[in-house]
Amino acid sequence: MPTFSRRSFFKLLTATAGATLIAQGEETTNTTPHTKNLLPKNEKQTRVVVVGGGMGGLTVAETIKQNDPENKIEVIVLERNAHYFACPMSNTLFADLKELKAMNIAFSFDYTQAEKNHNIDVIITEVINADVAHKTLTTTGGTINYDYVVVAPGIDYNYQKLFPTWDDTKIRRAMKETPAAMYSDSGREKQTLLNQLHEWKAQGGEGYFVIIPPKGGKVRCKPASYERACMVSAYIQKHQLPGKVYLLDNAPKPQAKGPKFIEVFIKYHKESLIFNGMSGAEMEKRIQKAGFTLENFMKKENFSKVEDLFATCDVTDVDFDKKEISFTYADNFDDEGKAQSVNYAIANLIPYHRGNKTAELFDVKRDKWGGIVCAPNKIYSVSDSTLYVAGDIIGYHKFDPAAQTAVSVGMLTGESIARRILKGTDSIDLSKAGITCFSMVADQPLSAIEISKTIKVDDQGVAQAGSSKLDFREGMGLIGWYQAVIETPFKY
Ligand SMILES: Cc1cc2nc3c(=O)[nH]c(=O)nc-3n(C[C@H](O)[C@H](O)[C@H](O)COP(=O)(O)OP(=O)(O)OC[C@H]3O[C@@H](n4cnc5c(N)ncnc54)[C@H](O)[C@@H]3O)c2cc1C
């Protein structure tokens, strides 16, 4: 069992029910549509179909059953991959942390325990069409009817927005050679990057491991690129490689947990990490030039002056044959910028994010990002009150796309759906959700940055972050959080 109680994070779990059938399939299914009925409906139960067995979808599915003691609700999860690779904490794989090995931490899960422990069905199939008027989904394995549907497909990448002139061939090269490793693909992209890192080391580890964070907008786990930079830097130090991590960011500070990451870059990664052309020593010099010290520069009023003196690197193109990245380098707030380029040994190019294209199959209102627009104060679509959403795809509300959000809001949603079906009351208190996000930032000593946020709901019924707290934590805190929040839906 996890060393942390999940209850301590959410205080929402109730008892679970019995076991049911197990469905298995290929890692990613083919997309030939079938017209056969995927699973005939049991008329005695109300059917909830969940699209996507990730952090949001699986949490909603399990919580519905935890609140259905008389087994009146049938819950079916449709997931296209037989194995789920958890993103949170996966950046620590880049640092090859001994603690993870010692504690037997897993990142890849199948759905057998979830089915057995929670009396849900997980069918490995891809949803390829949706007819909301007739409450019918088409999948690669057949069609399926529902009474309620929960749409939880996560994110996709938006390379076109980043490089409007790139054609599909160039985008394909980017995905293959410089993978973003930010979405759910059973861990393929992350494995590619890890393989590149290990090959780089075997060849002497010279040059740059370049990381390009998304240029802004709604992003799944904004701190993840900076956490990854710290973990690669820890690997470089551990193996005494001559190379460096090079962050090319269009913002003058990390776009999440900014002052704390700068402090970490200076404290733990001075020689092995470059942020926008600045080493840790250079950043320290600029902080002092602004009249501050390492102790007081993080204060809000001081940091705004410090970041004006920091550089930005706005990436404009990549030449995959020459392994060269072009960018506009601006040395401080007033600088218009000049064209520069850098050659990479490895590049992790992270484009803009967008809502997963699966959401487009459903004829309901979506926002510009691709999120499904919820009704005020609700977690179902403004166009269709039988269509719920979970995880990163939630629109209207201003949640950070993160696993903790997916799980925390997912538990409230699961309870609410069960209550609606069993008791006819349609209520949800989104202010009960809470957000905690950890980033592992060093391995000697194992250290993390934690941000926790409360959720408030405004008078338009929009749920959003309320107060927040940012602090350093021992790295074991992140491992405990991972076991409690991420492993639990798959293992217990
Ligand atoms: C490197 C990294 C680090 C992170 N660290 C943290 C962290 O420390 N803390 C934190 O809170 N969050 C973190 N996150 C974010 C977190 O992983 C996501 O926000 C979370 O997984 C979102 O859950 P979701 O259910 O919306 O999507 P996902 O977990 O991506 O699940 C979506 C599922 O839907 C399936 N799917 C999609 N389309 C279909 C279809 N048509 N048919 C069938 N199945 C489909 C996918 O295969 C996938 O399994 C991190 C993310 C990354 C990439």
Ligand as a Chemical Component Dictionary entry (heavy atoms), coordinates in Angstrom:
data_LIG
# 
_chem_comp.id                   LIG 
_chem_comp.type                 NON-POLYMER 
_chem_comp.pdbx_formal_charge   0 
_chem_comp.three_letter_code    LIG 
# 
loop_
_chem_comp_atom.comp_id 
_chem_comp_atom.atom_id 
_chem_comp_atom.alt_atom_id 
_chem_comp_atom.type_symbol 
_chem_comp_atom.charge 
_chem_comp_atom.model_Cartn_x 
_chem_comp_atom.model_Cartn_y 
_chem_comp_atom.model_Cartn_z 
_chem_comp_atom.pdbx_ordinal 
LIG C1  C1  C 0 6.108   14.917 -17.968 1  
LIG C2  C2  C 0 4.831   15.207 -17.247 2  
LIG C3  C3  C 0 4.839   15.436 -15.883 3  
LIG C4  C4  C 0 3.658   15.683 -15.207 4  
LIG N1  N1  N 0 3.703   15.882 -13.869 5  
LIG C5  C5  C 0 2.569   16.126 -13.195 6  
LIG C6  C6  C 0 2.603   16.337 -11.784 7  
LIG O1  O1  O 0 3.654   16.313 -11.146 8  
LIG N2  N2  N 0 1.441   16.582 -11.147 9  
LIG C7  C7  C 0 0.248   16.618 -11.806 10 
LIG O2  O2  O 0 -0.781  16.833 -11.158 11 
LIG N3  N3  N 0 0.181   16.419 -13.155 12 
LIG C8  C8  C 0 1.300   16.179 -13.860 13 
LIG N4  N4  N 0 1.245   15.970 -15.215 14 
LIG C9  C9  C 0 -0.039  16.127 -15.941 15 
LIG C10 C10 C 0 -0.933  14.889 -15.941 16 
LIG O3  O3  O 0 -0.249  13.753 -16.382 17 
LIG C11 C11 C 0 -2.156  15.120 -16.820 18 
LIG O4  O4  O 0 -2.705  16.376 -16.545 19 
LIG C12 C12 C 0 -3.202  14.044 -16.575 20 
LIG O5  O5  O 0 -2.712  12.802 -17.007 21 
LIG C13 C13 C 0 -4.502  14.384 -17.295 22 
LIG O6  O6  O 0 -5.422  13.338 -17.168 23 
LIG P1  P1  P 0 -6.479  13.065 -18.323 24 
LIG O7  O7  O 0 -7.343  11.971 -17.837 25 
LIG O8  O8  O 0 -7.098  14.316 -18.775 26 
LIG O9  O9  O 0 -5.601  12.583 -19.566 27 
LIG P2  P2  P 0 -4.690  11.287 -19.728 28 
LIG O10 O10 O 0 -4.137  10.867 -18.430 29 
LIG O11 O11 O 0 -3.767  11.598 -20.846 30 
LIG O12 O12 O 0 -5.704  10.167 -20.197 31 
LIG C14 C14 C 0 -6.401  10.255 -21.402 32 
LIG C15 C15 C 0 -6.649  8.838  -21.893 33 
LIG O13 O13 O 0 -7.599  8.872  -22.956 34 
LIG C16 C16 C 0 -7.220  7.920  -23.925 35 
LIG N5  N5  N 0 -7.868  8.272  -25.189 36 
LIG C17 C17 C 0 -7.741  9.429  -25.895 37 
LIG N6  N6  N 0 -8.518  9.384  -26.993 38 
LIG C18 C18 C 0 -9.150  8.184  -26.979 39 
LIG C19 C19 C 0 -10.081 7.560  -27.859 40 
LIG N7  N7  N 0 -10.503 8.152  -28.985 41 
LIG N8  N8  N 0 -10.531 6.327  -27.547 42 
LIG C20 C20 C 0 -10.099 5.692  -26.414 43 
LIG N9  N9  N 0 -9.208  6.238  -25.561 44 
LIG C21 C21 C 0 -8.749  7.473  -25.836 45 
LIG C22 C22 C 0 -5.697  8.032  -23.948 46 
LIG O14 O14 O 0 -5.103  6.878  -24.495 47 
LIG C23 C23 C 0 -5.384  8.206  -22.461 48 
LIG O15 O15 O 0 -5.141  6.975  -21.817 49 
LIG C24 C24 C 0 2.425   15.713 -15.916 50 
LIG C25 C25 C 0 2.416   15.488 -17.286 51 
LIG C26 C26 C 0 3.603   15.249 -17.954 52 
LIG C27 C27 C 0 3.564   14.986 -19.426 53 
# 
loop_
_chem_comp_bond.comp_id 
_chem_comp_bond.atom_id_1 
_chem_comp_bond.atom_id_2 
_chem_comp_bond.value_order 
_chem_comp_bond.pdbx_ordinal 
LIG C1  C2  SING 1  
LIG C2  C3  SING 2  
LIG C2  C26 DOUB 3  
LIG C3  C4  DOUB 4  
LIG C4  N1  SING 5  
LIG C4  C24 SING 6  
LIG N1  C5  DOUB 7  
LIG C5  C6  SING 8  
LIG C5  C8  SING 9  
LIG C6  O1  DOUB 10 
LIG C6  N2  SING 11 
LIG N2  C7  SING 12 
LIG C7  O2  DOUB 13 
LIG C7  N3  SING 14 
LIG N3  C8  DOUB 15 
LIG C8  N4  SING 16 
LIG N4  C9  SING 17 
LIG N4  C24 SING 18 
LIG C9  C10 SING 19 
LIG C10 O3  SING 20 
LIG C10 C11 SING 21 
LIG C11 O4  SING 22 
LIG C11 C12 SING 23 
LIG C12 O5  SING 24 
LIG C12 C13 SING 25 
LIG C13 O6  SING 26 
LIG O6  P1  SING 27 
LIG P1  O7  DOUB 28 
LIG P1  O8  SING 29 
LIG P1  O9  SING 30 
LIG O9  P2  SING 31 
LIG P2  O10 DOUB 32 
LIG P2  O11 SING 33 
LIG P2  O12 SING 34 
LIG O12 C14 SING 35 
LIG C14 C15 SING 36 
LIG C15 O13 SING 37 
LIG C15 C23 SING 38 
LIG O13 C16 SING 39 
LIG C16 N5  SING 40 
LIG C16 C22 SING 41 
LIG N5  C17 SING 42 
LIG N5  C21 SING 43 
LIG C17 N6  DOUB 44 
LIG N6  C18 SING 45 
LIG C18 C19 SING 46 
LIG C18 C21 DOUB 47 
LIG C19 N7  SING 48 
LIG C19 N8  DOUB 49 
LIG N8  C20 SING 50 
LIG C20 N9  DOUB 51 
LIG N9  C21 SING 52 
LIG C22 O14 SING 53 
LIG C22 C23 SING 54 
LIG C23 O15 SING 55 
LIG C24 C25 DOUB 56 
LIG C25 C26 SING 57 
LIG C26 C27 SING 58 
# 
